[in-house]
Amino acid sequence: MGRYYTGDIEGKFWFGVQCSDDASFFGGSEEEVYFEDEDEIPYELQYFFQTGDLEEIKHGIEECIIHLGEYKMRLDDFFAQRDSYNDQMIIEAFEIPKEKVWELLVWYARLELGVKIKGCVEEKGECSFSAEL
C-alpha cells in the first residue's frame, strides 16, 4: 500500500522518503480536502500550479539538483537499471554511509515530482492534482 497523487500528473510517493505535501516545495497553491462529515483531519491535499508559478518551480528543481550534486547523474543511472532498490544497494553502489542515503533519496524523489509539475505546466499552462495523506 502506498500514497498516490492523481490528476494532471500521476504517481506514487516514495515510501519512507517523500511526504504527501512535497509539492508545496515548488510553490503553487495547496488546499486541504476534508470528508463532508469531518472537518478536523484532511484526507488529501489539492495542488494547483499555473504559468505564473514556473519560476518558483524551476527554482525548486535547481535547488534539488544543487543538493544532489555529483550524485544526480549516478542516481539517474542507478534507477534506470532497476525496478526496485534497498538502502544497502545504494550504500554499496555509491560507497556512502547509510545516513546519506535518505538525504539523497528525499532530494531525488522531490526532483522527480518537480520535473513532472514543470512539464505539465509548460504543456498545458496549468497543473492540478490531489495527493493522498
TORKOL-4160 file (C-alpha; in steps of 0.2 Angstrom, whole numbers, padded with zeros to 4 digits, m for minus):
133
<pt num="1" X="0000" Y="0000" Z="0000"/>
<pt num="2" X="0006" Y="0017" Z="m0003"/>
<pt num="3" X="0001" Y="0035" Z="m0006"/>
<pt num="4" X="m0003" Y="0042" Z="m0023"/>
<pt num="5" X="m0005" Y="0058" Z="m0032"/>
<pt num="6" X="m0018" Y="0059" Z="m0046"/>
<pt num="7" X="m0024" Y="0072" Z="m0058"/>
<pt num="8" X="m0015" Y="0081" Z="m0072"/>
<pt num="9" X="0001" Y="0071" Z="m0066"/>
<pt num="10" X="0001" Y="0054" Z="m0058"/>
<pt num="11" X="0012" Y="0044" Z="m0047"/>
<pt num="12" X="0016" Y="0036" Z="m0031"/>
<pt num="13" X="0026" Y="0045" Z="m0017"/>
<pt num="14" X="0042" Y="0036" Z="m0012"/>
<pt num="15" X="0038" Y="0026" Z="0004"/>
<pt num="16" X="0048" Y="0031" Z="0019"/>
<pt num="17" X="0056" Y="0045" Z="0009"/>
<pt num="18" X="0043" Y="0058" Z="0002"/>
<pt num="19" X="0030" Y="0067" Z="0012"/>
<pt num="20" X="0012" Y="0070" Z="0004"/>
<pt num="21" X="0015" Y="0089" Z="0005"/>
<pt num="22" X="0031" Y="0088" Z="m0005"/>
<pt num="23" X="0024" Y="0098" Z="m0020"/>
<pt num="24" X="0022" Y="0113" Z="m0009"/>
<pt num="25" X="0041" Y="0115" Z="m0011"/>
<pt num="26" X="0038" Y="0121" Z="m0029"/>
<pt num="27" X="0025" Y="0134" Z="m0024"/>
<pt num="28" X="0008" Y="0135" Z="m0032"/>
<pt num="29" X="m0007" Y="0133" Z="m0021"/>
<pt num="30" X="m0012" Y="0120" Z="m0009"/>
<pt num="31" X="m0029" Y="0116" Z="m0001"/>
<pt num="32" X="m0033" Y="0103" Z="0012"/>
<pt num="33" X="m0048" Y="0092" Z="0007"/>
<pt num="34" X="m0059" Y="0085" Z="0021"/>
<pt num="35" X="m0073" Y="0072" Z="0022"/>
<pt num="36" X="m0090" Y="0080" Z="0022"/>
<pt num="37" X="m0094" Y="0074" Z="0040"/>
<pt num="38" X="m0077" Y="0078" Z="0047"/>
<pt num="39" X="m0068" Y="0094" Z="0047"/>
<pt num="40" X="m0053" Y="0091" Z="0058"/>
<pt num="41" X="m0042" Y="0079" Z="0049"/>
<pt num="42" X="m0039" Y="0081" Z="0030"/>
<pt num="43" X="m0038" Y="0066" Z="0019"/>
<pt num="44" X="m0029" Y="0074" Z="0004"/>
<pt num="45" X="m0021" Y="0089" Z="m0002"/>
<pt num="46" X="m0026" Y="0098" Z="m0018"/>
<pt num="47" X="m0012" Y="0107" Z="m0028"/>
<pt num="48" X="m0014" Y="0119" Z="m0042"/>
<pt num="49" X="0001" Y="0127" Z="m0052"/>
<pt num="50" X="0000" Y="0139" Z="m0067"/>
<pt num="51" X="0012" Y="0148" Z="m0078"/>
<pt num="52" X="0015" Y="0161" Z="m0066"/>
<pt num="53" X="0022" Y="0148" Z="m0054"/>
<pt num="54" X="0035" Y="0142" Z="m0067"/>
<pt num="55" X="0050" Y="0152" Z="m0060"/>
<pt num="56" X="0047" Y="0145" Z="m0042"/>
<pt num="57" X="0045" Y="0128" Z="m0049"/>
<pt num="58" X="0061" Y="0130" Z="m0059"/>
<pt num="59" X="0070" Y="0137" Z="m0044"/>
<pt num="60" X="0064" Y="0122" Z="m0034"/>
<pt num="61" X="0071" Y="0110" Z="m0047"/>
<pt num="62" X="0088" Y="0119" Z="m0047"/>
<pt num="63" X="0089" Y="0118" Z="m0028"/>
<pt num="64" X="0086" Y="0099" Z="m0029"/>
<pt num="65" X="0100" Y="0097" Z="m0042"/>
<pt num="66" X="0111" Y="0108" Z="m0031"/>
<pt num="67" X="0108" Y="0097" Z="m0016"/>
<pt num="68" X="0111" Y="0081" Z="m0026"/>
<pt num="69" X="0127" Y="0087" Z="m0034"/>
<pt num="70" X="0138" Y="0074" Z="m0041"/>
<pt num="71" X="0125" Y="0061" Z="m0036"/>
<pt num="72" X="0112" Y="0066" Z="m0048"/>
<pt num="73" X="0118" Y="0058" Z="m0063"/>
<pt num="74" X="0124" Y="0042" Z="m0054"/>
<pt num="75" X="0106" Y="0041" Z="m0046"/>
<pt num="76" X="0099" Y="0043" Z="m0064"/>
<pt num="77" X="0109" Y="0028" Z="m0070"/>
<pt num="78" X="0106" Y="0018" Z="m0054"/>
<pt num="79" X="0087" Y="0019" Z="m0056"/>
<pt num="80" X="0087" Y="0017" Z="m0075"/>
<pt num="81" X="0094" Y="0000" Z="m0072"/>
<pt num="82" X="0082" Y="m0007" Z="m0059"/>
<pt num="83" X="0064" Y="m0008" Z="m0054"/>
<pt num="84" X="0067" Y="m0009" Z="m0036"/>
<pt num="85" X="0081" Y="m0005" Z="m0023"/>
<pt num="86" X="0085" Y="m0005" Z="m0005"/>
<pt num="87" X="0096" Y="0006" Z="0005"/>
<pt num="88" X="0110" Y="m0007" Z="0006"/>
<pt num="89" X="0111" Y="m0007" Z="m0014"/>
<pt num="90" X="0113" Y="0012" Z="m0014"/>
<pt num="91" X="0126" Y="0011" Z="0000"/>
<pt num="92" X="0137" Y="m0002" Z="m0010"/>
<pt num="93" X="0134" Y="0006" Z="m0027"/>
<pt num="94" X="0139" Y="0024" Z="m0021"/>
<pt num="95" X="0150" Y="0019" Z="m0006"/>
<pt num="96" X="0142" Y="0031" Z="0005"/>
<pt num="97" X="0136" Y="0030" Z="0024"/>
<pt num="98" X="0118" Y="0024" Z="0027"/>
<pt num="99" X="0114" Y="0042" Z="0034"/>
<pt num="100" X="0117" Y="0049" Z="0017"/>
<pt num="101" X="0105" Y="0038" Z="0008"/>
<pt num="102" X="0089" Y="0045" Z="0015"/>
<pt num="103" X="0095" Y="0063" Z="0011"/>
<pt num="104" X="0099" Y="0059" Z="m0007"/>
<pt num="105" X="0083" Y="0050" Z="m0009"/>
<pt num="106" X="0072" Y="0064" Z="m0002"/>
<pt num="107" X="0080" Y="0076" Z="m0015"/>
<pt num="108" X="0079" Y="0064" Z="m0029"/>
<pt num="109" X="0061" Y="0060" Z="m0026"/>
<pt num="110" X="0057" Y="0078" Z="m0024"/>
<pt num="111" X="0066" Y="0082" Z="m0041"/>
<pt num="112" X="0056" Y="0069" Z="m0050"/>
<pt num="113" X="0040" Y="0077" Z="m0044"/>
<pt num="114" X="0045" Y="0095" Z="m0048"/>
<pt num="115" X="0050" Y="0089" Z="m0066"/>
<pt num="116" X="0033" Y="0082" Z="m0068"/>
<pt num="117" X="0024" Y="0098" Z="m0062"/>
<pt num="118" X="0035" Y="0109" Z="m0073"/>
<pt num="119" X="0032" Y="0098" Z="m0088"/>
<pt num="120" X="0013" Y="0098" Z="m0085"/>
<pt num="121" X="0013" Y="0117" Z="m0083"/>
<pt num="122" X="0023" Y="0120" Z="m0099"/>
<pt num="123" X="0012" Y="0109" Z="m0109"/>
<pt num="124" X="m0005" Y="0113" Z="m0103"/>
<pt num="125" X="m0002" Y="0130" Z="m0095"/>
<pt num="126" X="m0008" Y="0123" Z="m0078"/>
<pt num="127" X="m0006" Y="0108" Z="m0067"/>
<pt num="128" X="m0019" Y="0101" Z="m0054"/>
<pt num="129" X="m0018" Y="0086" Z="m0044"/>
<pt num="130" X="m0023" Y="0078" Z="m0027"/>
<pt num="131" X="m0011" Y="0070" Z="m0015"/>
<pt num="132" X="m0016" Y="0056" Z="m0003"/>
<pt num="133" X="m0012" Y="0059" Z="0015"/>
